[in-house]
């Protein structure tokens, strides 16, 4: 069976502006939620140091102590930005 026969209009999915925004918002918010968990576990500074080391960079960034309030703001703001970028990208 030819792959073109399998790929029909019924099997394709359309991501409208709303769904695109939700998907990108969840992706960015989830990524930053993971970062907040890493910082809360105390692994933020070693991870940043390792990432800079493997990229041949010697920058001085210091990961501050975990703050639940700041973590919530981080996740909400990045999720909202992702939503609006996804929405605008789908509309355009």
PyMOL Python script that loads the backbone (N, CA, C, O; Angstrom):
from pymol import cmd

cmd.read_pdbstr("""\
ATOM      1  N   UNK A   1       0.849  -1.180   0.000  1.00  0.00           N
ATOM      2  CA  UNK A   1       0.000   0.000   0.000  1.00  0.00           C
ATOM      3  C   UNK A   1       0.891   1.239   0.000  1.00  0.00           C
ATOM      4  O   UNK A   1       1.855   1.317   0.761  1.00  0.00           O
ATOM      5  N   UNK A   2       0.576   2.165  -0.821  1.00  0.00           N
ATOM      6  CA  UNK A   2       1.342   3.386  -0.949  1.00  0.00           C
ATOM      7  C   UNK A   2       1.023   4.322   0.222  1.00  0.00           C
ATOM      8  O   UNK A   2      -0.125   4.412   0.659  1.00  0.00           O
ATOM      9  N   UNK A   3       2.039   5.009   0.718  1.00  0.00           N
ATOM     10  CA  UNK A   3       1.825   5.902   1.861  1.00  0.00           C
ATOM     11  C   UNK A   3       0.895   7.052   1.511  1.00  0.00           C
ATOM     12  O   UNK A   3       0.225   7.589   2.394  1.00  0.00           O
ATOM     13  N   UNK A   4       0.839   7.440   0.252  1.00  0.00           N
ATOM     14  CA  UNK A   4      -0.066   8.523  -0.131  1.00  0.00           C
ATOM     15  C   UNK A   4      -1.526   8.095  -0.008  1.00  0.00           C
ATOM     16  O   UNK A   4      -2.397   8.933   0.227  1.00  0.00           O
ATOM     17  N   UNK A   5      -1.798   6.815  -0.162  1.00  0.00           N
ATOM     18  CA  UNK A   5      -3.162   6.323  -0.004  1.00  0.00           C
ATOM     19  C   UNK A   5      -3.605   6.378   1.455  1.00  0.00           C
ATOM     20  O   UNK A   5      -4.783   6.583   1.745  1.00  0.00           O
ATOM     21  N   UNK A   6      -2.654   6.194   2.369  1.00  0.00           N
ATOM     22  CA  UNK A   6      -2.971   6.212   3.798  1.00  0.00           C
ATOM     23  C   UNK A   6      -3.208   7.639   4.279  1.00  0.00           C
ATOM     24  O   UNK A   6      -4.058   7.878   5.137  1.00  0.00           O
ATOM     25  N   UNK A   7      -2.453   8.584   3.723  1.00  0.00           N
ATOM     26  CA  UNK A   7      -2.509   9.977   4.169  1.00  0.00           C
ATOM     27  C   UNK A   7      -3.665  10.681   3.473  1.00  0.00           C
ATOM     28  O   UNK A   7      -3.509  11.199   2.368  1.00  0.00           O
ATOM     29  N   UNK A   8      -4.792  10.697   4.103  1.00  0.00           N
ATOM     30  CA  UNK A   8      -5.972  11.346   3.539  1.00  0.00           C
ATOM     31  C   UNK A   8      -6.342  12.550   4.380  1.00  0.00           C
ATOM     32  O   UNK A   8      -5.773  12.787   5.445  1.00  0.00           O
ATOM     33  N   UNK A   9      -7.285  13.288   3.892  1.00  0.00           N
ATOM     34  CA  UNK A   9      -7.720  14.472   4.628  1.00  0.00           C
ATOM     35  C   UNK A   9      -8.308  14.103   5.987  1.00  0.00           C
ATOM     36  O   UNK A   9      -8.229  14.892   6.929  1.00  0.00           O
ATOM     37  N   UNK A  10      -8.887  12.931   6.095  1.00  0.00           N
ATOM     38  CA  UNK A  10      -9.493  12.504   7.355  1.00  0.00           C
ATOM     39  C   UNK A  10      -8.446  12.246   8.425  1.00  0.00           C
ATOM     40  O   UNK A  10      -8.759  12.315   9.613  1.00  0.00           O
ATOM     41  N   UNK A  11      -7.207  11.948   8.034  1.00  0.00           N
ATOM     42  CA  UNK A  11      -6.182  11.654   9.027  1.00  0.00           C
ATOM     43  C   UNK A  11      -5.375  12.883   9.421  1.00  0.00           C
ATOM     44  O   UNK A  11      -4.602  12.822  10.377  1.00  0.00           O
ATOM     45  N   UNK A  12      -5.529  13.981   8.721  1.00  0.00           N
ATOM     46  CA  UNK A  12      -4.779  15.190   9.065  1.00  0.00           C
ATOM     47  C   UNK A  12      -5.497  15.924  10.185  1.00  0.00           C
ATOM     48  O   UNK A  12      -6.717  15.844  10.325  1.00  0.00           O
ATOM     49  N   UNK A  13      -4.723  16.630  10.964  1.00  0.00           N
ATOM     50  CA  UNK A  13      -5.292  17.407  12.067  1.00  0.00           C
ATOM     51  C   UNK A  13      -5.010  18.879  11.834  1.00  0.00           C
ATOM     52  O   UNK A  13      -3.928  19.262  11.389  1.00  0.00           O
ATOM     53  N   UNK A  14      -5.986  19.676  12.139  1.00  0.00           N
ATOM     54  CA  UNK A  14      -5.861  21.121  12.011  1.00  0.00           C
ATOM     55  C   UNK A  14      -5.707  21.714  13.405  1.00  0.00           C
ATOM     56  O   UNK A  14      -6.543  21.504  14.284  1.00  0.00           O
ATOM     57  N   UNK A  15      -4.634  22.450  13.586  1.00  0.00           N
ATOM     58  CA  UNK A  15      -4.436  23.160  14.840  1.00  0.00           C
ATOM     59  C   UNK A  15      -4.811  24.613  14.606  1.00  0.00           C
ATOM     60  O   UNK A  15      -4.089  25.349  13.935  1.00  0.00           O
ATOM     61  N   UNK A  16      -5.933  25.016  15.158  1.00  0.00           N
ATOM     62  CA  UNK A  16      -6.363  26.400  15.041  1.00  0.00           C
ATOM     63  C   UNK A  16      -5.588  27.280  15.996  1.00  0.00           C
ATOM     64  O   UNK A  16      -4.735  26.792  16.737  1.00  0.00           O
ATOM     65  N   UNK A  17      -5.873  28.563  15.988  1.00  0.00           N
ATOM     66  CA  UNK A  17      -5.167  29.509  16.858  1.00  0.00           C
ATOM     67  C   UNK A  17      -5.261  29.154  18.341  1.00  0.00           C
ATOM     68  O   UNK A  17      -4.268  29.236  19.064  1.00  0.00           O
ATOM     69  N   UNK A  18      -6.455  28.759  18.797  1.00  0.00           N
ATOM     70  CA  UNK A  18      -6.635  28.429  20.219  1.00  0.00           C
ATOM     71  C   UNK A  18      -5.779  27.240  20.624  1.00  0.00           C
ATOM     72  O   UNK A  18      -5.065  27.296  21.625  1.00  0.00           O
ATOM     73  N   UNK A  19      -5.847  26.167  19.851  1.00  0.00           N
ATOM     74  CA  UNK A  19      -5.083  24.962  20.185  1.00  0.00           C
ATOM     75  C   UNK A  19      -3.581  25.205  20.050  1.00  0.00           C
ATOM     76  O   UNK A  19      -2.799  24.720  20.867  1.00  0.00           O
ATOM     77  N   UNK A  20      -3.177  25.947  19.034  1.00  0.00           N
ATOM     78  CA  UNK A  20      -1.756  26.257  18.860  1.00  0.00           C
ATOM     79  C   UNK A  20      -1.228  27.041  20.048  1.00  0.00           C
ATOM     80  O   UNK A  20      -0.131  26.779  20.543  1.00  0.00           O
ATOM     81  N   UNK A  21      -2.022  28.009  20.503  1.00  0.00           N
ATOM     82  CA  UNK A  21      -1.624  28.786  21.673  1.00  0.00           C
ATOM     83  C   UNK A  21      -1.518  27.925  22.916  1.00  0.00           C
ATOM     84  O   UNK A  21      -0.577  28.067  23.697  1.00  0.00           O
ATOM     85  N   UNK A  22      -2.478  27.033  23.102  1.00  0.00           N
ATOM     86  CA  UNK A  22      -2.445  26.161  24.278  1.00  0.00           C
ATOM     87  C   UNK A  22      -1.252  25.206  24.236  1.00  0.00           C
ATOM     88  O   UNK A  22      -0.609  24.964  25.258  1.00  0.00           O
ATOM     89  N   UNK A  23      -0.962  24.668  23.061  1.00  0.00           N
ATOM     90  CA  UNK A  23       0.164  23.739  22.946  1.00  0.00           C
ATOM     91  C   UNK A  23       1.483  24.442  23.236  1.00  0.00           C
ATOM     92  O   UNK A  23       2.284  23.948  24.029  1.00  0.00           O
ATOM     93  N   UNK A  24       1.720  25.598  22.599  1.00  0.00           N
ATOM     94  CA  UNK A  24       2.979  26.312  22.831  1.00  0.00           C
ATOM     95  C   UNK A  24       3.044  26.853  24.256  1.00  0.00           C
ATOM     96  O   UNK A  24       4.113  26.855  24.867  1.00  0.00           O
ATOM     97  N   UNK A  25       1.917  27.309  24.788  1.00  0.00           N
ATOM     98  CA  UNK A  25       1.890  27.781  26.175  1.00  0.00           C
ATOM     99  C   UNK A  25       2.217  26.665  27.152  1.00  0.00           C
ATOM    100  O   UNK A  25       2.963  26.872  28.109  1.00  0.00           O
ATOM    101  N   UNK A  26       1.660  25.479  26.914  1.00  0.00           N
ATOM    102  CA  UNK A  26       1.954  24.328  27.783  1.00  0.00           C
ATOM    103  C   UNK A  26       3.414  23.910  27.661  1.00  0.00           C
ATOM    104  O   UNK A  26       4.041  23.538  28.653  1.00  0.00           O
ATOM    105  N   UNK A  27       3.953  23.969  26.453  1.00  0.00           N
ATOM    106  CA  UNK A  27       5.358  23.603  26.248  1.00  0.00           C
ATOM    107  C   UNK A  27       6.293  24.551  26.996  1.00  0.00           C
ATOM    108  O   UNK A  27       7.166  24.105  27.741  1.00  0.00           O
ATOM    109  N   UNK A  28       6.113  25.852  26.801  1.00  0.00           N
ATOM    110  CA  UNK A  28       6.986  26.814  27.479  1.00  0.00           C
ATOM    111  C   UNK A  28       6.763  26.820  28.991  1.00  0.00           C
ATOM    112  O   UNK A  28       7.723  26.866  29.760  1.00  0.00           O
ATOM    113  N   UNK A  29       5.506  26.774  29.415  1.00  0.00           N
ATOM    114  CA  UNK A  29       5.220  26.727  30.848  1.00  0.00           C
ATOM    115  C   UNK A  29       5.772  25.467  31.488  1.00  0.00           C
ATOM    116  O   UNK A  29       6.326  25.517  32.587  1.00  0.00           O
ATOM    117  N   UNK A  30       5.624  24.330  30.805  1.00  0.00           N
ATOM    118  CA  UNK A  30       6.148  23.064  31.321  1.00  0.00           C
ATOM    119  C   UNK A  30       7.663  23.055  31.410  1.00  0.00           C
ATOM    120  O   UNK A  30       8.233  22.527  32.364  1.00  0.00           O
ATOM    121  N   UNK A  31       8.315  23.642  30.410  1.00  0.00           N
ATOM    122  CA  UNK A  31       9.781  23.721  30.415  1.00  0.00           C
ATOM    123  C   UNK A  31      10.259  24.538  31.625  1.00  0.00           C
ATOM    124  O   UNK A  31      11.222  24.161  32.293  1.00  0.00           O
ATOM    125  N   UNK A  32       9.596  25.630  31.892  1.00  0.00           N
ATOM    126  CA  UNK A  32       9.990  26.468  33.024  1.00  0.00           C
ATOM    127  C   UNK A  32       9.559  25.856  34.360  1.00  0.00           C
ATOM    128  O   UNK A  32      10.198  26.102  35.383  1.00  0.00           O
ATOM    129  N   UNK A  33       8.500  25.074  34.364  1.00  0.00           N
ATOM    130  CA  UNK A  33       8.142  24.324  35.567  1.00  0.00           C
ATOM    131  C   UNK A  33       9.253  23.323  35.895  1.00  0.00           C
ATOM    132  O   UNK A  33       9.623  23.150  37.056  1.00  0.00           O
ATOM    133  N   UNK A  34       9.773  22.674  34.867  1.00  0.00           N
ATOM    134  CA  UNK A  34      10.889  21.749  35.062  1.00  0.00           C
ATOM    135  C   UNK A  34      12.099  22.477  35.642  1.00  0.00           C
ATOM    136  O   UNK A  34      12.755  21.960  36.547  1.00  0.00           O
ATOM    137  N   UNK A  35      12.401  23.672  35.130  1.00  0.00           N
ATOM    138  CA  UNK A  35      13.511  24.457  35.662  1.00  0.00           C
ATOM    139  C   UNK A  35      13.263  24.799  37.134  1.00  0.00           C
ATOM    140  O   UNK A  35      14.182  24.701  37.948  1.00  0.00           O
ATOM    141  N   UNK A  36      12.048  25.196  37.486  1.00  0.00           N
ATOM    142  CA  UNK A  36      11.734  25.531  38.880  1.00  0.00           C
ATOM    143  C   UNK A  36      11.920  24.307  39.781  1.00  0.00           C
ATOM    144  O   UNK A  36      12.401  24.435  40.906  1.00  0.00           O
ATOM    145  N   UNK A  37      11.546  23.134  39.296  1.00  0.00           N
ATOM    146  CA  UNK A  37      11.740  21.903  40.076  1.00  0.00           C
ATOM    147  C   UNK A  37      13.235  21.617  40.258  1.00  0.00           C
ATOM    148  O   UNK A  37      13.669  21.212  41.337  1.00  0.00           O
ATOM    149  N   UNK A  38      14.009  21.829  39.204  1.00  0.00           N
ATOM    150  CA  UNK A  38      15.460  21.621  39.286  1.00  0.00           C
ATOM    151  C   UNK A  38      16.077  22.557  40.313  1.00  0.00           C
ATOM    152  O   UNK A  38      16.923  22.143  41.104  1.00  0.00           O
ATOM    153  N   UNK A  39      15.655  23.823  40.303  1.00  0.00           N
ATOM    154  CA  UNK A  39      16.178  24.792  41.281  1.00  0.00           C
ATOM    155  C   UNK A  39      15.754  24.400  42.692  1.00  0.00           C
ATOM    156  O   UNK A  39      16.560  24.465  43.620  1.00  0.00           O
ATOM    157  N   UNK A  40      14.493  23.994  42.864  1.00  0.00           N
ATOM    158  CA  UNK A  40      14.006  23.593  44.186  1.00  0.00           C
ATOM    159  C   UNK A  40      14.768  22.389  44.716  1.00  0.00           C
ATOM    160  O   UNK A  40      14.965  22.260  45.924  1.00  0.00           O
ATOM    161  N   UNK A  41      15.199  21.504  43.819  1.00  0.00           N
ATOM    162  CA  UNK A  41      15.951  20.316  44.231  1.00  0.00           C
ATOM    163  C   UNK A  41      17.414  20.637  44.530  1.00  0.00           C
ATOM    164  O   UNK A  41      18.150  19.782  45.023  1.00  0.00           O
ATOM    165  N   UNK A  42      17.839  21.870  44.231  1.00  0.00           N
ATOM    166  CA  UNK A  42      19.223  22.250  44.493  1.00  0.00           C
ATOM    167  C   UNK A  42      20.180  21.891  43.364  1.00  0.00           C
ATOM    168  O   UNK A  42      21.396  21.919  43.554  1.00  0.00           O
ATOM    169  N   UNK A  43      19.656  21.561  42.210  1.00  0.00           N
ATOM    170  CA  UNK A  43      20.508  21.160  41.080  1.00  0.00           C
ATOM    171  C   UNK A  43      20.686  22.266  40.041  1.00  0.00           C
ATOM    172  O   UNK A  43      21.336  22.048  39.018  1.00  0.00           O
ATOM    173  N   UNK A  44      20.124  23.441  40.287  1.00  0.00           N
ATOM    174  CA  UNK A  44      20.167  24.522  39.305  1.00  0.00           C
ATOM    175  C   UNK A  44      21.570  24.998  38.992  1.00  0.00           C
ATOM    176  O   UNK A  44      21.950  25.090  37.824  1.00  0.00           O
ATOM    177  N   UNK A  45      22.344  25.303  40.022  1.00  0.00           N
ATOM    178  CA  UNK A  45      23.691  25.823  39.788  1.00  0.00           C
ATOM    179  C   UNK A  45      24.595  24.791  39.116  1.00  0.00           C
ATOM    180  O   UNK A  45      25.282  25.141  38.157  1.00  0.00           O
ATOM    181  N   UNK A  46      24.629  23.523  39.576  1.00  0.00           N
ATOM    182  CA  UNK A  46      25.460  22.542  38.864  1.00  0.00           C
ATOM    183  C   UNK A  46      25.034  22.350  37.404  1.00  0.00           C
ATOM    184  O   UNK A  46      25.882  22.138  36.537  1.00  0.00           O
ATOM    185  N   UNK A  47      23.732  22.421  37.130  1.00  0.00           N
ATOM    186  CA  UNK A  47      23.267  22.257  35.757  1.00  0.00           C
ATOM    187  C   UNK A  47      23.708  23.426  34.888  1.00  0.00           C
ATOM    188  O   UNK A  47      24.205  23.223  33.781  1.00  0.00           O
ATOM    189  N   UNK A  48      23.530  24.644  35.380  1.00  0.00           N
ATOM    190  CA  UNK A  48      23.968  25.828  34.624  1.00  0.00           C
ATOM    191  C   UNK A  48      25.473  25.779  34.397  1.00  0.00           C
ATOM    192  O   UNK A  48      25.941  26.052  33.292  1.00  0.00           O
ATOM    193  N   UNK A  49      26.235  25.435  35.433  1.00  0.00           N
ATOM    194  CA  UNK A  49      27.689  25.340  35.286  1.00  0.00           C
ATOM    195  C   UNK A  49      28.062  24.313  34.221  1.00  0.00           C
ATOM    196  O   UNK A  49      28.951  24.561  33.406  1.00  0.00           O
ATOM    197  N   UNK A  50      27.393  23.166  34.222  1.00  0.00           N
ATOM    198  CA  UNK A  50      27.675  22.125  33.232  1.00  0.00           C
ATOM    199  C   UNK A  50      27.322  22.591  31.824  1.00  0.00           C
ATOM    200  O   UNK A  50      28.094  22.375  30.890  1.00  0.00           O
ATOM    201  N   UNK A  51      26.162  23.228  31.662  1.00  0.00           N
ATOM    202  CA  UNK A  51      25.743  23.686  30.336  1.00  0.00           C
ATOM    203  C   UNK A  51      26.726  24.705  29.775  1.00  0.00           C
ATOM    204  O   UNK A  51      27.088  24.641  28.600  1.00  0.00           O
ATOM    205  N   UNK A  52      27.158  25.639  30.609  1.00  0.00           N
ATOM    206  CA  UNK A  52      28.143  26.611  30.126  1.00  0.00           C
ATOM    207  C   UNK A  52      29.478  25.940  29.819  1.00  0.00           C
ATOM    208  O   UNK A  52      30.140  26.296  28.845  1.00  0.00           O
ATOM    209  N   UNK A  53      29.874  24.982  30.634  1.00  0.00           N
ATOM    210  CA  UNK A  53      31.140  24.286  30.426  1.00  0.00           C
ATOM    211  C   UNK A  53      31.156  23.552  29.087  1.00  0.00           C
ATOM    212  O   UNK A  53      32.145  23.626  28.358  1.00  0.00           O
ATOM    213  N   UNK A  54      30.074  22.842  28.755  1.00  0.00           N
ATOM    214  CA  UNK A  54      30.070  22.093  27.497  1.00  0.00           C
ATOM    215  C   UNK A  54      29.964  23.009  26.281  1.00  0.00           C
ATOM    216  O   UNK A  54      30.223  22.574  25.159  1.00  0.00           O
ATOM    217  N   UNK A  55      29.586  24.276  26.487  1.00  0.00           N
ATOM    218  CA  UNK A  55      29.530  25.231  25.381  1.00  0.00           C
ATOM    219  C   UNK A  55      30.764  26.137  25.353  1.00  0.00           C
ATOM    220  O   UNK A  55      30.797  27.133  24.630  1.00  0.00           O
ATOM    221  N   UNK A  56      31.769  25.782  26.139  1.00  0.00           N
ATOM    222  CA  UNK A  56      33.026  26.539  26.183  1.00  0.00           C
ATOM    223  C   UNK A  56      32.804  27.979  26.629  1.00  0.00           C
ATOM    224  O   UNK A  56      33.453  28.896  26.123  1.00  0.00           O
ATOM    225  N   UNK A  57      31.901  28.177  27.562  1.00  0.00           N
ATOM    226  CA  UNK A  57      31.597  29.504  28.072  1.00  0.00           C
ATOM    227  C   UNK A  57      32.016  29.603  29.537  1.00  0.00           C
ATOM    228  O   UNK A  57      31.943  28.635  30.294  1.00  0.00           O
ATOM    229  N   UNK A  58      32.451  30.789  29.906  1.00  0.00           N
ATOM    230  CA  UNK A  58      32.829  31.035  31.283  1.00  0.00           C
ATOM    231  C   UNK A  58      32.111  32.293  31.756  1.00  0.00           C
ATOM    232  O   UNK A  58      32.719  33.349  31.932  1.00  0.00           O
ATOM    233  N   UNK A  59      30.812  32.157  31.957  1.00  0.00           N
ATOM    234  CA  UNK A  59      30.000  33.269  32.427  1.00  0.00           C
ATOM    235  C   UNK A  59      29.679  33.047  33.897  1.00  0.00           C
ATOM    236  O   UNK A  59      29.626  31.913  34.374  1.00  0.00           O
ATOM    237  N   UNK A  60      29.471  34.130  34.590  1.00  0.00           N
ATOM    238  CA  UNK A  60      29.169  34.009  36.004  1.00  0.00           C
ATOM    239  C   UNK A  60      27.684  34.285  36.220  1.00  0.00           C
ATOM    240  O   UNK A  60      27.256  35.435  36.309  1.00  0.00           O
ATOM    241  N   UNK A  61      26.910  33.204  36.301  1.00  0.00           N
ATOM    242  CA  UNK A  61      25.511  33.289  36.662  1.00  0.00           C
ATOM    243  C   UNK A  61      25.348  32.533  37.966  1.00  0.00           C
ATOM    244  O   UNK A  61      25.861  31.425  38.119  1.00  0.00           O
ATOM    245  N   UNK A  62      24.636  33.131  38.899  1.00  0.00           N
ATOM    246  CA  UNK A  62      24.422  32.489  40.185  1.00  0.00           C
ATOM    247  C   UNK A  62      22.931  32.197  40.326  1.00  0.00           C
ATOM    248  O   UNK A  62      22.103  33.103  40.230  1.00  0.00           O
ATOM    249  N   UNK A  63      22.598  30.944  40.550  1.00  0.00           N
ATOM    250  CA  UNK A  63      21.208  30.554  40.753  1.00  0.00           C
ATOM    251  C   UNK A  63      20.839  30.893  42.194  1.00  0.00           C
ATOM    252  O   UNK A  63      21.474  30.422  43.137  1.00  0.00           O
ATOM    253  N   UNK A  64      19.809  31.713  42.347  1.00  0.00           N
ATOM    254  CA  UNK A  64      19.376  32.128  43.681  1.00  0.00           C
ATOM    255  C   UNK A  64      18.560  31.026  44.340  1.00  0.00           C
ATOM    256  O   UNK A  64      18.125  30.088  43.672  1.00  0.00           O
ATOM    257  N   UNK A  65      18.353  31.136  45.641  1.00  0.00           N
ATOM    258  CA  UNK A  65      17.533  30.138  46.341  1.00  0.00           C
ATOM    259  C   UNK A  65      16.111  30.091  45.770  1.00  0.00           C
ATOM    260  O   UNK A  65      15.601  31.086  45.255  1.00  0.00           O
ATOM    261  N   UNK A  66      15.498  28.939  45.871  1.00  0.00           N
ATOM    262  CA  UNK A  66      14.155  28.723  45.345  1.00  0.00           C
ATOM    263  C   UNK A  66      13.142  29.557  46.104  1.00  0.00           C
ATOM    264  O   UNK A  66      13.200  29.680  47.328  1.00  0.00           O
ATOM    265  N   UNK A  67      12.210  30.129  45.350  1.00  0.00           N
ATOM    266  CA  UNK A  67      11.099  30.885  45.924  1.00  0.00           C
ATOM    267  C   UNK A  67       9.829  30.435  45.212  1.00  0.00           C
ATOM    268  O   UNK A  67       9.722  30.587  43.995  1.00  0.00           O
ATOM    269  N   UNK A  68       8.877  29.890  45.937  1.00  0.00           N
ATOM    270  CA  UNK A  68       7.653  29.371  45.339  1.00  0.00           C
ATOM    271  C   UNK A  68       6.891  30.456  44.596  1.00  0.00           C
ATOM    272  O   UNK A  68       6.381  30.210  43.503  1.00  0.00           O
ATOM    273  N   UNK A  69       6.804  31.642  45.162  1.00  0.00           N
ATOM    274  CA  UNK A  69       6.090  32.745  44.516  1.00  0.00           C
ATOM    275  C   UNK A  69       6.708  33.111  43.174  1.00  0.00           C
ATOM    276  O   UNK A  69       6.000  33.292  42.183  1.00  0.00           O
ATOM    277  N   UNK A  70       8.029  33.218  43.149  1.00  0.00           N
ATOM    278  CA  UNK A  70       8.716  33.539  41.893  1.00  0.00           C
ATOM    279  C   UNK A  70       8.567  32.408  40.890  1.00  0.00           C
ATOM    280  O   UNK A  70       8.451  32.660  39.691  1.00  0.00           O
ATOM    281  N   UNK A  71       8.568  31.174  41.357  1.00  0.00           N
ATOM    282  CA  UNK A  71       8.404  30.026  40.459  1.00  0.00           C
ATOM    283  C   UNK A  71       7.025  30.050  39.802  1.00  0.00           C
ATOM    284  O   UNK A  71       6.896  29.773  38.609  1.00  0.00           O
ATOM    285  N   UNK A  72       6.008  30.378  40.574  1.00  0.00           N
ATOM    286  CA  UNK A  72       4.645  30.456  40.027  1.00  0.00           C
ATOM    287  C   UNK A  72       4.556  31.560  38.978  1.00  0.00           C
ATOM    288  O   UNK A  72       3.976  31.363  37.910  1.00  0.00           O
ATOM    289  N   UNK A  73       5.131  32.717  39.284  1.00  0.00           N
ATOM    290  CA  UNK A  73       5.126  33.822  38.318  1.00  0.00           C
ATOM    291  C   UNK A  73       5.886  33.423  37.050  1.00  0.00           C
ATOM    292  O   UNK A  73       5.429  33.707  35.943  1.00  0.00           O
ATOM    293  N   UNK A  74       7.031  32.774  37.200  1.00  0.00           N
ATOM    294  CA  UNK A  74       7.824  32.320  36.053  1.00  0.00           C
ATOM    295  C   UNK A  74       7.007  31.419  35.140  1.00  0.00           C
ATOM    296  O   UNK A  74       6.965  31.632  33.928  1.00  0.00           O
ATOM    297  N   UNK A  75       6.362  30.419  35.713  1.00  0.00           N
ATOM    298  CA  UNK A  75       5.596  29.458  34.912  1.00  0.00           C
ATOM    299  C   UNK A  75       4.390  30.142  34.263  1.00  0.00           C
ATOM    300  O   UNK A  75       4.123  29.915  33.083  1.00  0.00           O
ATOM    301  N   UNK A  76       3.669  30.960  34.998  1.00  0.00           N
ATOM    302  CA  UNK A  76       2.486  31.624  34.443  1.00  0.00           C
ATOM    303  C   UNK A  76       2.841  32.607  33.330  1.00  0.00           C
ATOM    304  O   UNK A  76       2.178  32.642  32.293  1.00  0.00           O
ATOM    305  N   UNK A  77       3.883  33.401  33.545  1.00  0.00           N
ATOM    306  CA  UNK A  77       4.272  34.388  32.531  1.00  0.00           C
ATOM    307  C   UNK A  77       4.761  33.700  31.260  1.00  0.00           C
ATOM    308  O   UNK A  77       4.368  34.093  30.162  1.00  0.00           O
ATOM    309  N   UNK A  78       5.608  32.683  31.389  1.00  0.00           N
ATOM    310  CA  UNK A  78       6.111  32.016  30.189  1.00  0.00           C
ATOM    311  C   UNK A  78       5.001  31.238  29.477  1.00  0.00           C
ATOM    312  O   UNK A  78       4.996  31.162  28.248  1.00  0.00           O
ATOM    313  N   UNK A  79       4.069  30.665  30.227  1.00  0.00           N
ATOM    314  CA  UNK A  79       2.943  29.977  29.596  1.00  0.00           C
ATOM    315  C   UNK A  79       2.068  30.975  28.840  1.00  0.00           C
ATOM    316  O   UNK A  79       1.611  30.682  27.735  1.00  0.00           O
ATOM    317  N   UNK A  80       1.832  32.137  29.418  1.00  0.00           N
ATOM    318  CA  UNK A  80       1.018  33.160  28.752  1.00  0.00           C
ATOM    319  C   UNK A  80       1.722  33.679  27.497  1.00  0.00           C
ATOM    320  O   UNK A  80       1.081  33.859  26.462  1.00  0.00           O
ATOM    321  N   UNK A  81       3.014  33.917  27.579  1.00  0.00           N
ATOM    322  CA  UNK A  81       3.772  34.358  26.404  1.00  0.00           C
ATOM    323  C   UNK A  81       3.716  33.290  25.317  1.00  0.00           C
ATOM    324  O   UNK A  81       3.498  33.607  24.148  1.00  0.00           O
ATOM    325  N   UNK A  82       3.908  32.042  25.691  1.00  0.00           N
ATOM    326  CA  UNK A  82       3.830  30.950  24.727  1.00  0.00           C
ATOM    327  C   UNK A  82       2.453  30.865  24.084  1.00  0.00           C
ATOM    328  O   UNK A  82       2.341  30.637  22.879  1.00  0.00           O
ATOM    329  N   UNK A  83       1.410  31.045  24.878  1.00  0.00           N
ATOM    330  CA  UNK A  83       0.050  31.015  24.349  1.00  0.00           C
ATOM    331  C   UNK A  83      -0.140  32.087  23.286  1.00  0.00           C
ATOM    332  O   UNK A  83      -0.639  31.806  22.196  1.00  0.00           O
ATOM    333  N   UNK A  84       0.251  33.295  23.597  1.00  0.00           N
ATOM    334  CA  UNK A  84       0.030  34.391  22.649  1.00  0.00           C
ATOM    335  C   UNK A  84       0.910  34.267  21.412  1.00  0.00           C
ATOM    336  O   UNK A  84       0.484  34.650  20.322  1.00  0.00           O
ATOM    337  N   UNK A  85       2.116  33.747  21.550  1.00  0.00           N
ATOM    338  CA  UNK A  85       2.964  33.524  20.376  1.00  0.00           C
ATOM    339  C   UNK A  85       2.343  32.430  19.499  1.00  0.00           C
ATOM    340  O   UNK A  85       2.289  32.569  18.277  1.00  0.00           O
ATOM    341  N   UNK A  86       1.876  31.347  20.121  1.00  0.00           N
ATOM    342  CA  UNK A  86       1.224  30.290  19.363  1.00  0.00           C
ATOM    343  C   UNK A  86      -0.039  30.767  18.668  1.00  0.00           C
ATOM    344  O   UNK A  86      -0.291  30.430  17.512  1.00  0.00           O
ATOM    345  N   UNK A  87      -0.825  31.551  19.380  1.00  0.00           N
ATOM    346  CA  UNK A  87      -2.049  32.104  18.822  1.00  0.00           C
ATOM    347  C   UNK A  87      -1.739  33.001  17.621  1.00  0.00           C
ATOM    348  O   UNK A  87      -2.338  32.859  16.555  1.00  0.00           O
ATOM    349  N   UNK A  88      -0.806  33.914  17.809  1.00  0.00           N
ATOM    350  CA  UNK A  88      -0.450  34.847  16.726  1.00  0.00           C
ATOM    351  C   UNK A  88       0.160  34.088  15.535  1.00  0.00           C
ATOM    352  O   UNK A  88      -0.123  34.403  14.379  1.00  0.00           O
ATOM    353  N   UNK A  89       0.985  33.103  15.827  1.00  0.00           N
ATOM    354  CA  UNK A  89       1.591  32.321  14.738  1.00  0.00           C
ATOM    355  C   UNK A  89       0.549  31.578  13.929  1.00  0.00           C
ATOM    356  O   UNK A  89       0.668  31.498  12.706  1.00  0.00           O
ATOM    357  N   UNK A  90      -0.461  31.036  14.571  1.00  0.00           N
ATOM    358  CA  UNK A  90      -1.511  30.320  13.855  1.00  0.00           C
ATOM    359  C   UNK A  90      -2.395  31.269  13.067  1.00  0.00           C
ATOM    360  O   UNK A  90      -2.836  30.940  11.966  1.00  0.00           O
ATOM    361  N   UNK A  91      -2.657  32.445  13.621  1.00  0.00           N
ATOM    362  CA  UNK A  91      -3.476  33.427  12.915  1.00  0.00           C
ATOM    363  C   UNK A  91      -2.748  33.923  11.663  1.00  0.00           C
ATOM    364  O   UNK A  91      -3.348  34.074  10.599  1.00  0.00           O
ATOM    365  N   UNK A  92      -1.463  34.168  11.811  1.00  0.00           N
ATOM    366  CA  UNK A  92      -0.675  34.652  10.658  1.00  0.00           C
ATOM    367  C   UNK A  92      -0.495  33.551   9.651  1.00  0.00           C
ATOM    368  O   UNK A  92       0.138  33.760   8.615  1.00  0.00           O
TER     369      UNK A  92
END
""", "prot")
cmd.dss("prot")
cmd.show_as("cartoon", "prot")
cmd.util.cbc("prot")
cmd.orient("prot")
